Amino acid sequence: MARPIITIDCDDVLIASLPFVVAEYDRLYGTRIDIAKAYTTGGGQWGTSDKELIVSRITGIQLSDGFVALKPMSGSQHALEALQNTYELHLVTSRSEAVTATTQTMVDTYFSGVFTGIHHVGGGGSKRDTFTRLAPVIAIDDNLKKIDEALLVGTKTGLLFGDYPWNESMSLPIGVTRVENWAAVERYVYDNN
């Protein structure tokens, strides 16, 4: 019998990447990005309105030695090792395919044998299409818009990971629960499924 599927985002769920990317971008390009608004490319905070240039710069940072050296979130390895016994785990990331090797290095180093699949949807793909194809019972992400995409295609539960400036929300939609860390993820999954 097939195990139910959980999809898991990479950045700021498995590793704390956005603070590193923003700090490096600010350092390299003389910007002062408001991390709470980092997922928007408007308003000029990225030093250009050219979205392709912004993505290219971010990809360069994601290929850097400093980014590759980022460590996993506390408790993530333990939680995923436990969850993989009951669930089929898929990493679904908005990273572009240009950083596939970076992602694979992280997975091989910290999460070897944990994920059934790694799905890069940046650069033209969509998480919604991947959620449709995989049909997860749970989607874990730090971006509420991505969780909404999962719920729209039939995912039963969305876990909004972290308490970050960019994912603050006064109220969460039905089917979404905020989990502050990996211990809370593990607790929620085993208490509710």
C-alpha positions in Angstrom: 0.0 0.0 0.0 1.3 3.4 -0.9 2.3 5.7 1.9 0.6 9.2 2.0 2.7 12.0 0.7 4.0 15.1 2.5 5.5 17.9 0.4 8.2 20.0 2.1 9.6 23.4 1.0 13.3 23.9 1.2 14.2 27.5 1.9 13.3 28.7 5.4 11.8 25.3 6.2 14.8 23.1 5.9 17.5 25.8 6.0 17.3 29.4 7.0 18.2 30.8 3.6 16.3 34.1 3.2 18.3 36.0 5.9 21.5 34.9 4.2 20.3 35.8 0.7 19.1 39.2 1.8 22.3 40.0 3.7 24.4 38.9 0.7 22.3 40.8 -1.8 22.5 44.0 0.3 26.2 43.6 0.6 26.8 42.9 -3.0 24.4 45.4 -4.6 24.1 48.2 -2.0 20.5 47.6 -1.2 18.5 47.6 2.0 15.9 45.0 1.5 13.0 44.8 4.0 13.0 41.0 4.7 9.2 41.2 5.4 8.7 42.2 1.7 11.5 40.1 0.2 9.1 38.0 -1.8 8.0 41.0 -3.8 10.1 42.4 -6.6 8.3 45.7 -6.9 9.1 49.0 -5.1 12.7 49.1 -6.1 14.1 47.5 -2.9 16.1 45.1 -5.0 17.9 47.9 -6.7 16.3 47.2 -10.1 12.9 46.5 -11.5 14.3 43.9 -13.9 12.9 40.6 -12.4 15.3 38.5 -14.5 18.3 40.4 -13.2 17.0 39.9 -9.6 16.5 36.2 -10.1 20.0 35.9 -11.7 21.6 37.7 -8.8 19.8 35.5 -6.2 20.8 32.4 -8.2 24.4 33.5 -8.0 24.1 33.9 -4.2 22.5 30.4 -4.0 25.5 29.0 -5.9 28.0 30.6 -3.5 30.1 28.6 -0.9 28.4 30.5 1.9 24.9 29.4 0.8 26.0 25.8 0.3 27.4 25.8 3.8 24.1 26.7 5.5 23.1 24.2 8.1 19.7 22.6 8.4 17.0 23.9 10.8 17.2 22.6 14.3 15.1 19.4 14.6 14.6 19.0 10.9 16.7 15.9 10.4 15.2 14.1 13.4 11.6 14.9 12.4 12.1 13.9 8.7 13.8 10.7 9.7 10.8 9.9 11.9 8.2 11.0 9.3 9.7 9.0 6.4 8.7 5.8 8.2 5.0 6.6 7.7 5.0 9.1 4.8 6.5 9.5 1.4 8.4 12.8 1.6 8.9 15.1 -1.4 11.0 18.2 -1.5 9.2 20.9 -3.5 11.1 24.1 -4.0 10.7 27.3 -5.9 14.4 27.3 -6.6 15.4 27.3 -10.2 16.9 24.2 -11.8 20.2 26.2 -12.0 20.7 25.4 -8.3 19.9 21.7 -8.6 23.4 20.7 -7.6 23.3 23.0 -4.5 20.0 21.4 -3.4 21.3 17.9 -4.1 24.4 18.6 -2.0 22.3 19.8 0.9 20.0 16.7 0.6 23.0 14.3 0.3 24.7 15.9 3.3 21.9 16.3 5.7 18.9 14.4 4.5 20.3 11.3 2.7 17.7 8.8 1.8 14.8 10.9 3.2 13.2 12.3 0.1 11.5 10.2 -2.6 11.7 13.1 -5.0 13.2 16.6 -5.3 11.1 19.0 -7.5 12.6 22.4 -8.6 9.7 24.5 -9.9 11.4 27.9 -10.2 12.0 29.4 -13.7 8.6 28.5 -15.2 7.3 25.6 -13.2 4.7 25.8 -10.5 4.2 24.3 -7.1 0.5 24.0 -7.9 1.2 21.7 -10.8 3.5 19.6 -8.6 0.9 19.4 -5.9 -1.7 18.3 -8.4 0.6 15.6 -9.7 1.7 14.3 -6.2 -1.6 14.8 -4.3 0.0 15.3 -0.9 -2.1 15.0 2.2 0.1 17.7 3.9 2.1 20.6 2.4 4.7 22.3 4.6 5.8 25.7 3.5 6.8 29.1 4.9 4.7 30.9 2.2 1.0 31.0 2.7 0.4 31.5 -1.1 2.1 28.2 -1.8 0.0 26.4 0.8 -3.1 27.9 -0.7 -2.1 26.4 -4.0 -1.9 23.0 -2.4 -5.3 23.4 -0.7 -6.9 24.5 -4.0 -5.9 21.2 -5.6 -7.1 18.9 -2.8 -4.3 18.8 -0.2 -6.1 18.3 3.2 -3.6 20.1 5.4 -1.2 23.0 5.1 1.4 23.6 7.7 2.7 27.2 7.6 6.2 26.9 8.9 7.9 29.5 11.1 7.0 32.8 12.6 8.7 35.0 10.0 8.1 38.7 9.1 7.1 37.6 5.6 4.5 35.0 6.7 2.6 36.9 9.4 -1.1 36.6 9.0 -3.9 37.7 11.3 -6.0 34.7 10.4 -5.2 31.5 8.6 -7.6 29.8 6.2 -9.4 26.6 7.1 -7.0 23.7 6.7 -3.9 25.7 7.6 -2.1 25.5 10.9 1.0 27.5 11.9 3.9 25.4 13.2 6.9 27.3 14.6 9.5 24.6 14.3 10.2 21.0 13.5 9.2 19.7 16.9 5.8 21.3 16.3 5.6 19.7 12.8 6.2 16.3 14.2 3.7 16.8 17.0 1.0 18.1 14.7 1.4 15.2 12.1 1.3 12.5 14.7 -1.5 14.1 16.8 -3.7 14.8 13.8 -3.2 12.0 11.2 
